[in-house]
């Protein structure tokens, strides 16, 4: 089964500033909950590009570190980019980041499609544990962005 998360937030900054912030991998730890111990493992580059490979380490469960490799598969600056998991904790992960002008700044939209590993066991844990944790991560991000901007 493929699940979906939709999030929408308006930030009081211009679209190009939102783009610069979100398209810089080094900013991810700033908007990720500390309990994930999220670390960027790839080198910093000056610009994001389609085909870019990003590597991370996080600790989502009981102190066990997990490696996550994503690829930027689509990009149209300053309007959207897509990251897709190549290796990591999910069976499938497709995350659209969309940016558009809004009256009060920039509308930031996330659309995430994901599928869990583990077959029926993964589906069993989805509703009581996995989905709430993912939503908690996005809630944290929303609050961290409000505080930053």
N, C-alpha and C positions, 0 to 999 in steps of 0.2 A: 504494500500500500504506500502511495506517495502522499505525504502530508504537506500542508501549506501554512505559512505564517505571513501575515500582512501587517506592516507597521507604517505609520505616517506621522511625521513631525514637521513643524515649521520652525526654522531657526532664523533669528533676526540678523542674518548676515547675507551679503550678496552671493549669488550662485557660484561665481568663480572662487570665492573664499571657501564655500562649502566643498566645492570640487577639490581644491588643493588639500583641504584637511582629510577628506575621506579617501583620496587617491594616494595618500602617503602611508605606506604600511607601518612605519614607525609610530603612527598615532593610534594604532589599534589597542595597544596595552592601556592607553589613557582612557579608553571608553569601554574596557572589559573589566568585569568584576575581579577584584584581587584574589578571591578564592579559586579562580581558574589558573592562577600563576601563568598567565599567557606571556609567551616570549616569542619575539620575531627572530628567526634563525637565518634569514637571507640577508644579503647585503642591501644597504640602502641605495636606491637609484634616484636620479633626479626626476624621472617621469615614469608614470605607469604606461604600459603599452599592452596591446592584445598579444597574447602568447607569453606574457610574463609569468614566471613560476615563483610562488611565494611559499616559504616553509615556516612553520610555527611549531611550538611545543606548548601544551596545556595540560592541566591536571584536573580533569572533570570529575573524577571518582576516587575517593579514598586514597588520595596521594599517589595514584599511579599515573605517571606521565604518558601522554599520547602525542605522537607526531601527526601533523596535519599538513598536507601539501595541496595547494590550490593553484589553479591557472586562471589568469584573466583572459576570458575567451572572447568577450565583446567589449567594445568601448567606443563611446562617442563623446568626446570632451566638449562641454562640461555637463552633459545631460545624463549619461548613464554608463555603468560598467557592470559586468557580470563576472563573478568568481565562481568557479566550479571545483569541487574537491576532486583531486586525482588519487590521493591516498589519505586515509584518515578514519575517524570514528564512525562515519556514516557509510551506508551502502551507496547513497546518492545525495549530493548537495549541490543545489543550483541557487545562487543568491544574486538577485537583481538589485542594484543600487540606482535609484532614479532621482534626479535633481531638476527642479523646475522653479521658475520665478513665482513668488507669491506676494501678495500685497504687503505682508509684514516681513519679507525676506526671501527665504528659499524653502520650498517644500521638499522634504527628504522622505523618499518612499523606499521601503524594503519589501521585496517579495521573495520569500524563501520557499523552495520546494525541496523536500528531503525524504529519504527513505532510510529505514533503520536496518542494521545488520541483525542477524539472529532469528529471522523468520518469525514464527509464532511467539517466541519468547520476547523478541523486540517489540512486537505489537502489544503484548501483555503489559510491558513496562512503559509503553508510550504515554498513555493518559495519566497514570498516577505519578510518574517520575520524570520522564524525558521531556515531554512537552512543557510542563511547568518550569523546568530548569531552563529551557531555551527561552521561554517568555521572560523569566527572571533576568536573563542576560540582556535581552532587549530593553527591559524596564530600566536596568542599571544604565545601559548606554544612553537611553533617553534622558535620564536625570543628569548623567555626567555631561552630556551636550548642553543641557539647559544651564548648568553651572558654568561651563566653559564660555558659552556665548551669551 
